[in-house]
């Protein structure tokens, strides 16, 4: 299963939204209207699923789903 497909499963579980609302161009705060608490919960689930740790300084760079996919693929 691709990274984006795995992320979609996590997003659906975390947000209860339809998987079709997520693609690599999706912006967490704008398109998904996620607040910082929701994003933090999502990142925690992503870190656990992919067995990685995303440093705080990197979180600010993860604006879109595509940014997160790239980070995971380069660091997992």
TORRO-122308 format. One record per atom (N, C-alpha, C): x, y, z. Coordinates in steps of 0.1 Angstrom, whole numbers, padded with zeros to 4 digits, always signed. Each point is the difference from the previous one (the first is absolute). Layout:
! TORRO-122308
XYZ...
END
This chain:
! TORRO-122308
+0008-0012+0000-0008+0012+0000+0009+0012+0000-0004+0010-0008+0008+0012-0001-0001+0009+0012+0010+0009+0002+0000+0009+0011-0013+0008+0001-0005+0005-0012-0012+0009+0000-0012-0008+0004+0000-0013-0004-0012-0008+0003+0000-0003+0015+0012-0003+0006+0001-0002+0014-0005+0013+0008+0005+0011-0005-0004+0013+0006-0015+0002+0000-0006-0003-0012-0014+0001-0001-0008-0008+0010+0005-0012+0003-0007-0008+0010+0001+0007+0014+0012+0005+0003+0002+0007+0013-0009+0012+0000-0001+0008-0010-0008+0012-0001-0015-0003+0002-0004-0010-0007-0015-0004+0002-0003-0004+0014+0009-0008+0006-0002-0004+0014+0001+0011+0009+0009+0010-0002+0002+0011+0009-0011+0010-0001-0004+0003-0013-0010+0011-0003-0014-0004-0002-0002-0013-0004-0013-0004-0004-0004+0005-0014+0009+0006-0007-0004+0005-0013+0003-0010-0011-0006+0002-0012+0001-0009-0011+0015+0000-0006+0005-0011-0003+0014-0001-0005+0002+0008-0013-0011+0002-0008+0001+0007-0012+0003+0015+0002-0001+0005+0013+0002+0014+0002+0015+0002+0002+0008-0010+0000+0015+0001+0002+0008-0003-0012+0008+0009-0004+0010-0003-0011+0013+0008+0003+0010-0002-0008+0013+0006+0003-0001+0015+0001-0009+0007-0006-0001+0014+0000-0009+0006+0011-0006-0009+0008-0009+0004+0011+0009+0007+0011-0005+0012+0003+0006+0008+0011-0007-0003+0013+0007-0004+0010-0006-0004+0013-0009+0011+0006+0005+0012+0001-0007+0011+0007-0011+0006-0009+0002+0001-0013-0010+0006-0009-0010-0009-0005+0004-0011-0007-0009-0009-0006-0007-0009+0010+0007-0004+0010-0006-0009+0010-0005+0007+0012+0003+0013+0001-0004+0009+0011+0003-0007+0014+0013-0005+0001+0005-0006+0012+0006+0010+0009-0002-0001+0013+0006+0009+0009+0013-0006+0005+0008+0007+0008+0013-0006+0004-0002-0012+0008-0010-0001+0008-0002-0012+0008-0003-0012-0008-0008+0001-0011-0003-0011-0009+0012-0004-0008+0008+0010-0004+0012-0003-0008+0010-0008+0009+0001+0005+0013+0009-0007+0009-0004-0015+0002-0013-0002+0002-0005-0014+0001+0003-0008-0012-0002+0006-0012+0003-0007-0012+0015-0003-0002+0009+0009+0004+0014-0002-0001+0004-0011+0009-0006+0000+0012+0003-0011+0010-0003-0014-0006-0012-0001-0006-0004-0012-0007+0010-0004-0011+0004+0010-0008+0009-0003-0011+0013-0004+0005+0005+0006+0011+0013-0004+0005+0000-0014+0005-0011-0004+0007-0001-0013+0005-0002-0010-0011-0008+0003-0010-0002-0010-0011+0013-0002-0008+0007+0010-0003+0012-0001-0008+0013-0002+0008-0001+0000+0013+0011-0002+0010+0011+0011-0003-0004+0012+0000+0009+0011-0002-0003+0011+0010+0009+0010+0001-0002+0011+0009+0002+0012-0009-0010+0009+0000+0001+0012-0008+0003+0012+0009+0012+0005-0001+0004+0011+0009-0009+0013-0002-0002+0007+0011-0008+0012-0001+0004+0009-0011+0013+0002-0002+0004+0010-0010-0004-0005-0014-0002-0013-0002-0005-0005-0013-0015+0001-0002-0007+0000+0012-0015+0001-0001-0005+0012-0007+0007+0011+0002-0004+0013-0007+0001-0001-0015+0009-0009-0005+0002-0001-0014-0011-0009-0007-0007-0007+0008-0010-0010-0005-0013+0007-0002-0002+0006-0011-0012+0008-0002-0011-0008-0007+0005-0009-0010-0010-0008-0008+0002-0015+0003-0009-0007-0004+0001-0015+0001+0013-0005-0008+0002+0006-0011+0012-0003-0008+0013+0003+0008+0000+0011+0007+0012+0002+0008+0002-0011+0011-0010-0005+0006+0001-0010+0009+0004-0013-0006-0006-0003-0012+0004-0012-0007+0015+0000-0003+0005+0011-0005+0014+0001-0004+0009-0002+0013-0004+0007+0011+0008-0002+0012+0000-0014+0005-0011-0007-0001+0000-0014+0005+0008-0008-0009-0001+0001-0013+0008-0008-0010+0015+0003+0001+0004+0012+0004+0014+0003+0002+0005-0004+0014-0008-0002+0010+0004-0002+0013-0004-0013+0007-0009-0007-0006-0005-0013+0006+0008-0011-0003
END
